[in-house]
């Protein structure tokens, strides 16, 4: 009996202890709640749980996107390296390389390859040009030009231009922002000696050899002029006794030369001693009147040859290994409608086969999209003049890597830049 009483007492004491402990914990919890610790701890726990959940959900998505970025970056780098490697073999803003220069064409490649066809169609330029060389009157001082007929943009530095200053019988390197240029070829008076030029008509800037290839028109020769003068040889005659009108170079480093009198275009592969006729005089004008206009040419990345038929105010195209040309711009007689041209000068063809052309006697620059029946005016076209929105016998077009348009405004003895407008 006593044992039972003792057990009951012990049970009651133990139960009292449990109750007392619970009451103490409850008072502590209430005190924490009152002091704000409970809510703070609850908030911290909630934030930790949410962060863990977000990490679990987002990690696979982030990894997937990161892989996509890596792949895209690798593709971009590969494409850029391929473009540069091709350019080093020979030069816009395209897989095209032309009479312009290994420099200009390499420059333009980065524009045309990254721009979609829709981007090209929407692209616009400011209507008021900025003079970046010349504009100091016609003359032969270093701050003047005299009928500049070609403009090339350096492949490595958009600020550097090479200008074929035709009537001064020289090539001038001019940095934008400078007040005058530097003579890098010719400039020693008119003549036929190695250090002289006589009315040069075309120019290629070949970065791989740090030299200029010059169509020395009146001397009937093609010359190589080393810019850096890395050897004791300053000039070389590449072709002689050749009625050179225009030059081009393809992505493989083969040279193309148009013969003004024979009305044909020849290709010289590396190491060849005799050229191969790839475009002949059929359709290149009737010379019965004794007129032999120049024949500007362009070669694109597919080895198609574009020829300016100045006499018939149109552009002809010979695709690779074909004998028959097709008309790709103009061909409706001389005029100023959008289907016509008037004594077209130099042209450039981008990666999408859009043609950019100096429409000389219409005082404008026009663009013909691939397959289009008519062109569109992208600069000039406001009658002959010297205002910022006017041109006077423009003869050459070029682009830098940003897509800005450069025009050799021959009649005004200046180089104009029309800035691209980003859509």
C-alpha positions as CSV (number, residue, x, y, z in Angstrom):
1,X,0.0,0.0,0.0
2,X,2.8,2.3,0.9
3,X,4.5,1.3,-2.4
4,X,1.5,2.3,-4.4
5,X,1.3,5.7,-2.7
6,X,5.0,6.2,-3.4
7,X,4.6,5.3,-7.1
8,X,1.7,7.6,-7.4
9,X,3.6,10.4,-5.8
10,X,6.6,9.9,-8.0
11,X,4.3,9.9,-11.1
12,X,2.6,13.1,-10.0
13,X,6.0,14.7,-9.4
14,X,7.3,13.6,-12.8
15,X,4.1,14.9,-14.4
16,X,4.4,18.2,-12.6
17,X,8.0,18.4,-13.9
18,X,6.9,17.8,-17.5
19,X,4.1,20.4,-17.2
20,X,6.5,22.8,-15.6
21,X,9.0,22.3,-18.4
22,X,6.3,22.8,-21.1
23,X,5.1,25.9,-19.4
24,X,8.7,27.3,-19.3
25,X,9.2,26.5,-23.0
26,X,5.8,28.1,-23.8
27,X,6.7,31.2,-21.8
28,X,10.1,31.3,-23.7
29,X,8.4,30.9,-27.1
30,X,5.9,33.6,-26.2
31,X,8.7,35.8,-25.0
32,X,10.6,35.3,-28.3
33,X,7.4,36.0,-30.2
34,X,6.9,39.1,-28.3
35,X,10.5,40.2,-28.8
36,X,10.2,39.6,-32.6
37,X,12.7,36.7,-32.7
38,X,10.2,34.2,-33.8
39,X,9.0,36.2,-36.8
40,X,12.6,37.0,-37.7
41,X,13.6,33.4,-37.6
42,X,10.5,32.4,-39.5
43,X,11.4,34.9,-42.3
44,X,15.0,33.7,-42.5
45,X,13.9,30.1,-42.8
46,X,11.4,31.1,-45.5
47,X,14.0,33.0,-47.6
48,X,16.5,30.1,-47.3
49,X,13.8,27.6,-48.5
50,X,12.9,29.9,-51.5
51,X,16.5,30.4,-52.5
52,X,17.1,26.6,-52.4
53,X,14.0,26.1,-54.6
54,X,15.0,28.8,-57.1
55,X,18.5,27.3,-57.4
56,X,17.2,23.8,-58.1
57,X,14.8,25.1,-60.7
58,X,17.1,27.7,-62.5
59,X,20.4,25.8,-62.6
60,X,19.5,23.5,-65.5
61,X,18.1,26.5,-67.5
62,X,21.2,28.6,-66.8
63,X,23.5,25.7,-67.8
64,X,21.6,25.2,-71.1
65,X,21.7,28.9,-72.0
66,X,25.4,29.0,-71.1
67,X,26.1,26.2,-73.5
68,X,24.1,27.9,-76.2
69,X,26.1,31.1,-75.7
70,X,29.4,29.1,-75.9
71,X,28.3,27.5,-79.1
72,X,27.2,30.8,-80.6
73,X,30.4,32.5,-79.6
74,X,32.5,29.7,-81.0
75,X,30.6,29.9,-84.3
76,X,31.1,33.7,-84.4
77,X,34.8,33.3,-83.8
78,X,35.2,30.6,-86.4
79,X,33.3,32.7,-89.0
80,X,35.4,35.8,-88.2
81,X,38.7,33.8,-88.4
82,X,37.6,32.3,-91.7
83,X,36.8,35.8,-93.1
84,X,40.2,37.2,-91.9
85,X,42.1,34.2,-93.3
86,X,40.5,34.7,-96.7
87,X,41.1,38.4,-96.6
88,X,44.8,37.9,-95.8
89,X,45.2,35.9,-99.0
90,X,44.5,39.0,-101.0
91,X,41.6,42.4,-98.7
92,X,33.9,46.6,-98.7
93,X,32.0,45.8,-95.5
94,X,31.6,40.4,-97.8
95,X,32.8,37.2,-99.4
96,X,33.3,39.7,-102.2
97,X,36.6,41.1,-103.1
98,X,37.0,43.4,-106.0
99,X,38.9,46.0,-107.7
100,X,38.6,48.0,-104.6
101,X,41.2,46.5,-102.5
102,X,42.0,43.6,-100.4
103,X,41.6,46.2,-97.8
104,X,38.2,47.5,-98.5
105,X,36.8,44.1,-99.3
106,X,38.1,42.5,-96.2
107,X,36.5,45.5,-94.3
108,X,33.2,45.0,-95.9
109,X,33.1,41.3,-95.3
110,X,32.4,41.9,-91.7
111,X,29.4,44.0,-92.6
112,X,27.8,41.9,-95.2
113,X,28.3,38.5,-93.5
114,X,26.8,39.6,-90.2
115,X,23.8,41.5,-91.8
116,X,20.8,39.5,-92.9
117,X,19.1,40.3,-96.2
118,X,16.4,42.1,-94.3
119,X,19.0,44.2,-92.6
120,X,20.5,45.1,-95.9
121,X,17.1,46.1,-97.4
122,X,16.3,48.3,-94.4
123,X,19.7,50.0,-94.1
124,X,19.7,53.7,-94.7
125,X,22.4,56.4,-94.7
126,X,22.3,60.1,-93.8
127,X,21.5,62.3,-96.7
128,X,24.1,65.0,-95.8
129,X,27.6,63.8,-96.3
130,X,30.7,64.8,-94.3
131,X,33.9,65.7,-96.1
132,X,36.8,63.6,-94.8
133,X,39.4,64.5,-97.4
134,X,39.9,67.3,-99.9
135,X,37.4,70.2,-100.0
136,X,40.2,72.7,-100.4
137,X,39.8,73.3,-104.0
138,X,41.3,71.5,-107.0
139,X,45.1,71.3,-106.7
140,X,48.2,69.2,-105.9
141,X,49.0,70.3,-102.4
142,X,48.8,67.6,-99.7
143,X,45.5,69.1,-98.5
144,X,44.0,69.0,-102.0
145,X,42.8,66.4,-104.5
146,X,42.4,66.6,-108.3
147,X,39.7,64.3,-109.6
148,X,40.0,61.4,-107.1
149,X,38.7,58.3,-108.9
150,X,39.0,55.5,-106.3
151,X,38.6,55.3,-102.5
152,X,39.7,52.4,-100.3
153,X,39.3,51.9,-96.6
154,X,42.1,50.2,-94.7
155,X,41.2,46.7,-93.4
156,X,42.8,47.2,-90.0
157,X,41.9,50.8,-89.4
158,X,38.7,52.4,-90.6
159,X,40.2,55.9,-90.1
160,X,42.8,55.4,-92.9
161,X,41.8,55.9,-96.5
162,X,43.8,55.2,-99.7
163,X,42.8,57.7,-102.4
164,X,43.7,57.3,-106.1
165,X,44.3,61.0,-106.9
166,X,44.1,60.5,-110.6
167,X,44.9,63.9,-112.2
168,X,47.8,64.3,-109.7
169,X,49.2,60.9,-110.8
170,X,49.5,59.6,-107.3
171,X,48.0,57.6,-104.4
172,X,47.5,59.4,-101.1
173,X,47.0,57.8,-97.7
174,X,44.8,60.1,-95.6
175,X,43.7,59.6,-92.0
176,X,40.3,61.0,-91.2
177,X,40.5,64.1,-89.0
178,X,43.9,65.1,-90.5
179,X,44.2,68.2,-92.6
180,X,46.3,66.6,-95.3
181,X,47.3,63.3,-96.7
182,X,50.6,61.5,-97.4
183,X,51.8,60.4,-100.9
184,X,52.5,56.7,-100.9
185,X,52.8,56.1,-104.7
186,X,53.6,58.4,-107.6
187,X,53.5,62.1,-107.0
188,X,56.7,62.6,-108.9
189,X,55.1,64.3,-111.9
190,X,53.5,62.7,-115.0
191,X,55.8,60.2,-116.6
192,X,56.7,56.5,-117.4
193,X,59.7,56.0,-115.1
194,X,59.4,53.5,-112.2
195,X,58.7,56.2,-109.7
196,X,56.0,57.9,-111.8
197,X,52.4,57.3,-112.8
198,X,50.3,58.6,-115.7
199,X,46.6,58.9,-115.1
200,X,46.1,55.8,-112.9
201,X,42.6,54.3,-113.0
202,X,42.4,51.6,-110.3
203,X,43.8,50.4,-107.1
204,X,44.1,47.3,-104.9
205,X,45.5,47.5,-101.3
206,X,47.1,44.1,-100.7
207,X,47.6,43.8,-97.0
208,X,49.5,40.4,-97.2
209,X,52.4,42.0,-99.1
210,X,51.9,45.5,-97.7
211,X,51.8,46.9,-101.2
212,X,49.5,48.6,-103.7
213,X,48.5,47.2,-107.1
214,X,48.0,50.1,-109.5
215,X,46.4,50.2,-112.9
216,X,48.8,52.7,-114.6
217,X,46.5,53.5,-117.4
218,X,48.4,55.8,-119.8
219,X,51.6,53.8,-119.3
220,X,49.7,50.6,-120.2
221,X,51.0,48.6,-117.2
222,X,50.1,47.2,-113.8
223,X,52.5,48.1,-111.1
224,X,53.1,46.9,-107.5
225,X,54.2,49.6,-105.2
226,X,55.5,48.6,-101.8
227,X,54.1,50.8,-99.0
228,X,56.4,49.7,-96.2
229,X,59.4,49.4,-98.4
230,X,60.5,46.3,-96.6
231,X,63.1,45.5,-99.3
232,X,65.3,47.5,-101.6
233,X,62.7,47.1,-104.3
234,X,60.2,50.0,-104.2
235,X,58.3,49.4,-107.4
236,X,57.7,46.4,-109.8
237,X,56.0,46.2,-113.2
238,X,53.7,43.2,-113.0
239,X,52.1,43.5,-116.5
240,X,53.2,45.7,-119.4
241,X,51.9,46.5,-122.9
242,X,48.4,46.1,-121.5
243,X,45.6,48.6,-121.9
244,X,44.7,48.4,-118.3
245,X,41.3,49.8,-117.3
246,X,40.4,48.2,-114.0
247,X,41.7,45.6,-111.4
248,X,40.1,43.1,-109.2
249,X,41.2,40.2,-106.9
250,X,39.2,37.2,-105.8
251,X,39.2,35.3,-102.5
252,X,41.9,32.9,-103.8
253,X,44.3,35.7,-104.6
254,X,43.8,35.5,-108.4
255,X,44.0,38.9,-110.2
256,X,41.6,40.2,-112.8
257,X,42.4,42.9,-115.3
258,X,40.0,44.6,-117.8
259,X,41.4,45.6,-121.2
260,X,39.9,48.9,-122.3
261,X,40.7,48.5,-126.0
262,X,40.0,44.8,-126.5
263,X,36.9,45.0,-124.4
264,X,37.7,41.9,-122.3
265,X,38.5,40.8,-118.8
266,X,41.4,38.4,-118.1
267,X,42.2,36.3,-115.1
268,X,45.7,35.7,-113.9
269,X,46.1,32.8,-111.5
270,X,49.1,32.8,-109.2
271,X,52.1,31.9,-111.2
272,X,50.5,32.3,-114.6
273,X,52.4,34.1,-117.3
274,X,49.4,34.4,-119.6
275,X,46.0,35.4,-118.6
276,X,42.7,33.6,-119.5
277,X,39.8,35.5,-121.0
278,X,36.7,35.1,-118.8
279,X,34.5,37.9,-120.0
280,X,34.8,39.2,-123.6
281,X,33.6,42.2,-125.6
282,X,30.2,40.8,-126.7
283,X,27.7,43.5,-125.6
284,X,30.4,45.8,-124.1
285,X,29.5,48.7,-126.5
286,X,30.0,49.6,-130.1
287,X,33.4,51.0,-130.6
288,X,32.8,52.0,-134.3
289,X,32.9,55.6,-133.2
290,X,36.4,55.2,-131.7
291,X,35.2,55.5,-128.1
292,X,36.8,53.2,-125.5
293,X,35.3,53.9,-122.1
294,X,36.8,52.4,-119.0
295,X,35.6,49.0,-117.8
296,X,35.3,48.9,-114.0
297,X,35.0,45.3,-112.7
298,X,34.1,43.5,-109.5
299,X,34.6,39.8,-108.5
300,X,32.4,38.3,-105.8
301,X,33.0,35.4,-103.4
302,X,31.5,32.9,-106.0
303,X,34.0,34.1,-108.7
304,X,31.2,35.8,-110.6
305,X,32.5,38.8,-112.6
306,X,30.5,42.0,-112.7
307,X,31.4,44.4,-115.5
308,X,30.3,48.1,-115.9
309,X,29.2,48.5,-119.5
310,X,29.6,52.3,-119.4
311,X,28.7,52.7,-123.1
312,X,25.3,51.0,-122.7
313,X,24.6,52.3,-119.2
314,X,24.2,48.9,-117.6
315,X,25.9,46.3,-115.4
316,X,26.7,42.8,-116.8
317,X,27.4,39.7,-114.8
318,X,29.3,36.6,-115.9
319,X,28.9,33.7,-113.4
320,X,31.8,31.3,-113.1
321,X,32.6,29.3,-116.2
322,X,29.9,30.8,-118.3
323,X,30.3,32.6,-121.6
324,X,27.0,34.5,-121.7
325,X,26.4,37.6,-119.6
326,X,23.2,38.7,-118.0
327,X,22.1,42.3,-117.3
328,X,21.7,42.9,-113.5
329,X,21.2,46.7,-113.4
330,X,20.2,49.3,-115.9
331,X,20.0,48.3,-119.6
332,X,17.1,50.7,-120.4
333,X,19.1,53.4,-122.1
334,X,20.6,56.5,-120.5
335,X,18.3,58.3,-118.1
336,X,17.6,59.2,-114.5
337,X,14.6,57.0,-113.7
338,X,15.1,54.2,-111.1
339,X,15.3,51.7,-114.0
340,X,18.1,53.6,-115.7
341,X,21.7,54.6,-115.3
342,X,23.9,57.3,-116.9
343,X,27.6,56.5,-117.5
344,X,27.9,54.3,-114.4
345,X,31.3,54.2,-112.6
346,X,32.7,51.8,-110.0
347,X,30.5,49.2,-108.3
348,X,30.6,47.1,-105.2
349,X,28.5,43.9,-104.6
350,X,27.8,42.6,-101.1
351,X,27.3,39.1,-99.7
352,X,23.6,39.1,-100.7
353,X,24.4,40.1,-104.3
354,X,23.1,43.6,-103.8
355,X,24.9,46.1,-106.1
356,X,26.1,49.5,-105.0
357,X,27.0,51.8,-107.9
358,X,28.3,55.3,-108.6
359,X,25.8,56.5,-111.1
360,X,28.2,59.2,-112.4
361,X,26.1,61.4,-114.7
362,X,23.1,61.2,-112.5
363,X,25.1,62.5,-109.6
364,X,24.0,59.8,-107.2
365,X,24.8,56.5,-105.6
366,X,22.2,53.7,-106.2
367,X,21.6,50.3,-104.8
368,X,20.1,47.4,-106.8
369,X,18.9,44.5,-104.7
370,X,19.5,41.1,-106.1
371,X,17.0,40.4,-108.8
372,X,15.4,43.8,-108.6
373,X,14.0,45.5,-111.7
374,X,15.0,49.0,-110.4
375,X,17.4,50.6,-108.0
376,X,17.0,53.0,-105.1
377,X,19.0,56.2,-104.5
378,X,21.0,56.0,-101.2
379,X,23.1,59.2,-101.6
380,X,23.0,62.3,-103.8
381,X,20.4,62.4,-106.6
382,X,19.8,66.1,-105.8
383,X,21.2,67.5,-109.1
384,X,24.9,68.4,-109.6
385,X,26.4,70.5,-106.8
386,X,28.7,70.8,-103.8
387,X,26.1,71.0,-101.0
388,X,26.4,68.2,-98.3
389,X,23.5,66.4,-100.0
390,X,24.8,66.7,-103.5
391,X,27.5,65.0,-105.6
392,X,29.4,65.9,-108.8
393,X,30.4,63.0,-111.0
394,X,30.9,60.4,-108.2
395,X,33.2,57.7,-109.4
396,X,33.8,55.2,-106.5
397,X,32.1,53.7,-103.5
398,X,33.5,52.0,-100.4
399,X,32.3,50.9,-97.0
400,X,33.9,50.6,-93.6
401,X,33.2,47.9,-91.0
402,X,30.4,49.9,-89.4
403,X,28.6,50.2,-92.8
404,X,29.4,53.9,-93.4
405,X,29.4,54.8,-97.1
406,X,32.4,56.6,-98.7
407,X,32.2,58.3,-102.1
408,X,34.9,59.6,-104.3
409,X,33.2,62.8,-105.3
410,X,35.5,63.4,-108.3
411,X,34.0,66.6,-109.7
412,X,34.1,68.3,-106.3
413,X,37.7,67.0,-105.6
414,X,36.7,65.5,-102.2
415,X,35.8,62.3,-100.4
416,X,32.4,62.3,-98.7
417,X,31.2,60.0,-95.9
418,X,27.6,59.2,-95.4
419,X,27.0,57.7,-92.0
420,X,24.9,54.6,-91.7
421,X,21.6,54.9,-89.8
422,X,21.0,52.0,-87.5
423,X,17.4,50.8,-87.7
